[in-house]
Every structure is written in C-alpha cells, then in structure tokens.
Amino acid sequence: MKKAIGLIGTAAALFSCGGIIPDNTEMYLLVGSYSSPVEKGIHVLSFDEENGESHLVSGINGIANPSYLAPADNGKYVYCVSETNDETASLFAYSFNKDDGSLKYIDDKPTKGTSPCYVWVDSSRQLAVTANYNGGSISVFPIAPDGSLQDATVIEYAGGKPGSKRQSQPHLHCVYPSPDGKYVYANDLGTDRIYKFNAEVMNGNAALEKGSPAYFQLPDGEGPRHTEFHPNGRFAYVIGELSGNISALKWKNNGDLELIQTISADSLHAAGSADIHLSPDGKYLYASNRLKGDGIAIFKVDSSNRMIKKIGYQPTGLHPRNFAITPNGKYLLCACRDDNKIQIFQIDPSSGTLVKMDKEIKLHQPVCLKFVKK
C-alpha cells in the first residue's frame, strides 16, 4: 500500500453561492469514492443545509478505493476503508481539522479480510469495526488516544448456499450499534443473518463478545445489507440487497429482534438495493435501488405501530449506492456512482416526496456521504 499521502486544498466553488451563507447552517460533507491511490479519493465539501449550496474545500489521495468512511463522534478523526480484494485491504485513520476542512494521514492497518465495504466507529469505547465483504469477516480495531489504530482482531464466519451465485459464502456488509449502545450487530448478505454481539470492556480494552442468540435469521434470499433504527429506538428497518425488500424489526431491551413486516422496495427485482435512511423526525423512510430503474423508494411510517407503506418512487442517476439526509431533514443527497455526481433533492415535509433541485455535485464515482458539524 502506498504510504505517501498528498493533501490538496482548493477554494474553487462547485456552485455560485449567490449571497452570504450563515456559518451556523454550514457543515462539512465528506465523500468517499472508487479511485486509485494517485487520485483524490476522499473529498471534503462545505454544504449549507438551509439553501443546498456547496463548495469543495479539500481532497486527499494515497488510498485505493476509499469507498466507505466514518467520522468519530467528535469529528476530529475520520476512518476509511480501502476496499481492495487482496492483502492490501486496510483501514485508514486521518485527523480532521474542522477549522479548515483538511485531512491528515495518521496510519493504516490491514483488515486481514478482503473487500472491506463498511466501517463503524465507537468513540466511547475507542474502537472501529469493518465489514469485510469478500473476507466473510469483521475486523475489530482498538483506537489509541491519538486516533491511531492498533492491530485488528478478526471474527470470521462460515456458511452459505453451495452453488449460489451471490450467497455461496458469508458476505458481511455493515456493522452498527443498538439504540442503547449495549449491543452491536453485523449484517451478513451471504447467509441472511444479523449477528449479535455484546459490547464489552474487558481488562480495560473494548471488545465484542458473541451474543445470545448468536444471530437473527431473516428469510432465505433476503441478502441483508444496511439497517436504520427509528429515532424512538424501538424499531429497525433492514434493506435486503438481493430481495429488494425492507424488513421491519421490533427491537427488544435484551437486544433481540422480531420481524413484524416485509415490504418490497424494488418492484423490478433487480437484486441491487443498497441504502436505507429515515427522515430525522422518523415520519418517512427511503431506500435506494440500483441495476434497473435506478431510484429511491419512499415510504410513510405509521405513527402508532411503525410499520411502513410505500407512497412514491424518485428516479435518480445511475447506481445510487449511498445517500444521506441533512440533519435538519430538508435535503436528501444521493451519490450516483456511474453518473459521477451527487444529486440534491429537497424533501417535502408534508408528503415526504423528493423534489430534484437544479444543483448537483460533480465528482468521480462517489459512493459514500457523511456529514460533520463545523
């Protein structure tokens, strides 16, 4: 892995701001992409959540395929996977200067599992965990006080369906905590399982301990990819990449999950569903679909039982792998990998529908969007 890191800053604006923007409505938008180490793969933009205007602040190279990133809770550090399908697969650590929006390389450590496609950071327990898609594993990295990474402990999985094209082996796709922080889950697309862990601190070191039960089984062929918890902390929604379904789950205080609803997000059955997010107020749910009829399915969340009903579909650019909703709930930004752009939609608060704006951010193969407060 190439260690030389190039930091490139620019004041060039992607859009004309058309006036003075109040500082308190601006935040940083961090963008991961597919790129070679010599290209700027991680981009930092300033985004105004009131008017949707943005401009490029900085970019950094020296990392291959920085496809998914996660900032620490304080925003001072950023962790990013290098999604390669060989022994160079790694997790990178950067310090983030919120005064000028610049990233600075700290270090990187191998994931010991190929094609890491997701990273979750637990700032309170000082650990980072990657989901290694082709490695069939997750990697747990303790984080030192200076933000650097210690060597990973790898948790490997077995199983799968012999002869299946996409489920012949485990394919871990994301890692996330329970609402109370006592448990951690890992979605396995290959075995239709959601693995459960107890989040423990042992001998002063953070660790993940196998939960009981060890996993929650979804119906065959779901291919669980990403999960979003409702703001009330009692329900979760899982997008199945292969089925195109959303599974609504009831979360219990002991960390168990109960399936209460299955509903289609992809009527074309393209087996390319990708990301899922709720509006900040929990009233609407959105899920992206790729490969056919690329777009975002829109659902209304019932205020009494939290089940969902499909109310619309918004076409997008090609391959909407990841999207993000601004903290104030006003905009949805969609990373369209194969169109080399981020589309900006305004969310209608009364209906949850999306209105495409005449603004878009041109970047090479964007696939991950994260907001950081200035």
N, C-alpha and C positions, 0 to 999 in steps of 0.2 A: 504494500500500500504506500503510495507516495505521501511523504510527510510534509513536504513544503507547502505551506498554506499562503495563498495570495489574498489579500484583503483589498477590495476595490470599493471606493465610495463615490457617489455621484449625487449631484444636486439636480440632475436633469429631471424634469417633471414628465410624468406619463400623461397627465391631463392638465388643462388650464384650470386653476383653482377658481378664478373669477371673483376673487374677493378675499378678505381676511377670514381665516378659519379659527374659531376659538380653540385654544390649546386643550381645554378640558373635554372636547369631543373627539380629539385625535388619539389614535392608538397605533401600535405597530402591528403590521401584518407580516408574519413570517411564512415564506413559501418554500416548500420542498419540491424537487423535480427529479426527472430522469436526465442524467447528464454524465459526461466524462469528467475525470479529475481536473482536466485543464480548463473546463468551463465553469462559470459561476453557476453552481447548482442550488445554493440556498440564497434567496433574495429577501431583503428587508424593505418593506414599504411603510409609509405613513398613510393611514386610512382614517378618514373622518366619518364617524358613524351617524352624523346628522345629515350630511349632504352627499355622501357617497364618493367624494373626491379622494384621489390618492396620488402619491408620487413616490418614486424609487429613492431609497435612502442609501442602501449599500448592498453588496453581494460578496459571496466568498466561494473560492474554489478549493481544490485539493481533496475532494471526496467524490467517490464514484456512486452514482445513483442515490443521492440523499432523498429518498422517496417518502420518508415519514419522520417527523420531528416532534419534540415535545419540550416546551419550556418548563423550568422549575417554577414552583408556586410564586417565588419572589421575583421571577423574571430575570434574575441575574445570570442564570445558566440555561443553556439550550443543549438538548441531547438529540442526536440524529443518527438513524441507521444508514449504513452503506449497504444497499441491497444488491449484493453480488452472490452468484450461485457457486461460490468456491470458498477456499480457505481464507480469502481476504475479507469476507463478510465481517463487518465490525460495527461497534457503536462509538460514535464520536462525541466528545464533550467540548463545548465552547462557553466562554464567558460572553455575556451580552451587556454592552454599555448602553443603558437606556437614555443617557444624555445625548448621544449622537447616533444611536442605532447601529453601532458596529459590533461585529462578532470577532472573537479572537480564539484561535485554536488552543485548547488545553492539552488534550491527549485523545487516544483511541485505544480500544481493547477489542480483540476478536470475540465474536459471539459464540464461536465453536458450533455454530449451526447455520446452515446456508440460507440465503434469501431472507434475511430479517426484514419484515414489512411493517412493523409497528413497534413503538416504544412507549411505555408508560413510566412516569416519574412520580415517586412518592417522596415528596420533600420532607415530610415529618419523620419518616423512617430512614431517609437518606439511602434510597435505592432506586435503580432503574431496571426495568424488565423489558426484554424484547421478545416478540413472537417471531419465530424463525420458520417461514412458510415451508421451504423445501427441506429444512433440517428436522421437521417434525418435533420441535422442542421449544422451550422458552429458556432464556438466559437471564439470570438474576445478578446484577452488578451492584455491590455496595458503592456508595458515593462518599468520597472523603470531604472534609470541611471546606477544602479549596475548590470543590466542584469536580475534581478529577475522579476517574473510575478505577476501582480495584478489579481484579480478575473475576470473571463470571463463574457462577455455579450453574450448570446446565441440567435441566429437567427434561428428560426425553420421554416420548410416548410411542406406543405401538398400536397396531390395529389397522383397520381399513377393509376395503372390499376387493379381493383379488379380481383382476380383470377390469375393474372400473377405471374409466379414463381419468377422472379427477378426484376419486376417493379411494385409491388403492393403498394410500398410506396417510398418516396424520399430516395435516397442514394447519399449523397454528396461525391464527390471523390477527388476534388482538388480545390485549390484557387490560383489565380495568378493575377498580375497587367497588365494593358495596357502598351504599349511601352512608353507612356509619363508620366506614373505614376498617372494620374488623375482618373483612374477607376480601379476597382477590379472586377474580375469575379469568379464565383463558378460553377463548372460543376456538374450537378445532373443526375446521371445514371438512377435513378428511373423514372424521368419524361421527359427525353430527353430535358432538358432545360439548358441553360447557364445563370445564374443570373448575373445581372449587378448592381454595386454599384458605387456611387461617393465616392472617398476617401477624407474625410474632416477632418479638425481640428476644434473642437468645444470647446469653453471655455478652450483652452489650451490642450484638450485631443483628441487624434486621435479616429476617429470613421468611420464606414461605413454607408453611407446613401443610402437608396433604390434608384436605378437609374430609368431613364425614357427612354425607356420602362424598366419594371422591369426584363424582361428576353428575351432571344432569343430562339426561339423554333426550335429544329432540328427535322428531320423526325422521325416518330414513330419507336421504336425499335433500335435506334442507341446506346443508353446507353453511353453517352459521359464520358470519363474517364480522360485523360490528354490532355493538349494543349501546343503547342510550337509556339512562334511568330518567324517570319522570321527576320533576322538581319536588314532588311530595315524598320521594324516596321509597314509595311502596310498590312501584310497578317499573318494569323494564321492557324494552322493545328491541328485538333482535332481527336484523335483516339477513335472510338466507341468500347467499350469492347464487347457489345452484337452483333453488326452487323459485326464487323471486318472491317468496312470502315474507311477511312480517309476523313474528311470533310475539304475542303479548304475554308477559310473565308477571305473576304476582310474587313480590319479594317478601320473605319472612324474616323475623328477627334472628333466627338461627342460621341465616344465610342460605336457606333452601329456596328453590324456585318452583313455581307451579304454573304450568301452561294453561292460560284461560282463553286464548283466541289465536286463530291463524287466519290471515287475510292476505290476498295477493297484492303485491306492489308492481309486478311486471306481468301484464296481460299477454305479452308476446312470448314469454317463457324462453328468453334468450340466455339464461344462466349467467347473467352478468351484473346482478345487483351489487351495489358497492357500499354506500354510506348511508347513515341514518342519524337525524337530529330532530330535537323538539324545539319549538319556539320557547324563549325564556319563561313565558307565562304558562307553558305546558298545555296550551289550547290546541296546537297544531303539530303534526308530525310529518316529516319529509324524508323521502328515501330516493336515492339515485339509482338509475338503471342504465346499463351500457350494452353494447353489441348490436342491439336492434332498438329502434325507436328511442334513441338516447334522450333521457329527460329525468324529471323529478316527480315522483308520485306524491300527492298531497292528501293528508288525512286529518279529520277532525277528531279530537279526543273527547270522549264523553266525560262530563264533569263529575258524574256520580260513580261509574264503575271503571273508568279509564280505558274502556275498550275503544277501538278506533273504527272510523268509517271513511272510505275513500270519497273525496269530494272534488278531485281535479288532477290534472297532469300538465306539467310545464315542459315543453321541449327545450333542449339545451344544445350546446355544441357537442362535438364528438368526444365520447369517452369521459363522462363526468364521474371520475373516480372518487373525488372527495369534495365536500363543500362545507361551509361554515356560516353560522348566523351571528350577526353582530350582537354584543351583549345587550343592547337596547331593543333588540328584536325588530329593527327597521329594515335591515338588508340581509339577503342571502347571497353569498359569493360562491360560485361554482367553478371548480378547477376542471377545465376541459382539456385533457392531456393531448389528444390528437388534433385539436384545433389551435394549440399553442396559445391559449388565452384563459383568463378568468372572467367569467360573465358576472355582472352585478344585477340582481333582481331586488325590487322593493316589495316588501311583504305588506299586503293589505291587512291591517289589524282586525277588520270587521269580518273578513271572509277567509283569511289565511292564504289566498291565492297570490301568485307571483306576477309582478309586472316587470318585464325586461326594460332596463334603462339603456340610454344611449351612451353608456360608459362601459368599457371593458379594459382589462389589463393584459397587454401582450407580453407573454413570457414563454420560454421554450419548455414544453412538456410539464406544466405544473400539475402536481398530484396531491399536495398536502397544504392546508391552510390553517394557521394558528394565530390567534390574537394575543397580544401582550400589552398591558396598560403602560402608558408612558409615565 
